């Protein structure tokens, strides 16, 4: 089997802080995360968010089924991204596309702009990581932060699930308590973000 790709932090843009490798059974899953999803405007609207997620991916119908599915993998890679507004979230080869963005220190609500701008890049990156490793013979699944925007700002199947384009679910949508996960990993974060933004994604691998 070919070597696993995208597990070396040196291959990522500067805003990747670290990658942690853990056992899937160490990932905290509970109804709490999905309850928190109800405070988001995409609850009961986006097809890859609760409660519609299972219509595309039946393995996430209940918290128990989420637990069983995630535990069926051999290893999990947790990608932790941190940015105070000064770190590039795109690859150098994409510089022209993002040349309009000023990388300056931001605080508080200003960091929301970094989050919004980097969210789709994270989605596209995790989709690429999943595809590349599947082609190498691994069973892979990837998760993003926030809602899926693989198809940019307008989901073509919002009124007609399931998703037909291989969209990605968020960690929270499958019941993962991200705050507890970071605390268990002893990774510092700010919530709400004041001086820096923390974003978390994940890849599951089965050989």
Number of C-alpha atoms within 10 A of each C-alpha: 7 9 10 16 12 19 18 10 14 10 11 18 15 17 21 21 15 16 18 13 14 15 14 19 16 12 22 17 23 18 17 13 20 22 15 14 20 14 9 13 9 15 20 15 14 19 26 29 25 24 19 20 23 17 16 18 14 12 18 24 17 16 20 14 14 20 21 14 13 22 17 14 18 15 19 24 19 23 20 18 19 18 22 21 23 15 16 20 24 18 13 11 7 10 12 8 9 14 9 8 11 10 14 9 14 19 14 13 12 15 20 15 12 22 18 11 14 15 21 21 16 24 27 19 17 22 20 14 19 23 16 16 19 16 11 13 14 19 16 20 22 25 26 27 22 24 24 24 19 19 14 11 9 9 18 13 14 13 10 10 15 18 18 10 11 10 21 26 25 21 22 25 29 28 26 22 20 19 17 13 17 17 11 12 14 9 12 9 17 11 9 11 16 15 17 20 23 20 21 22 21 20 21 24 21 14 11
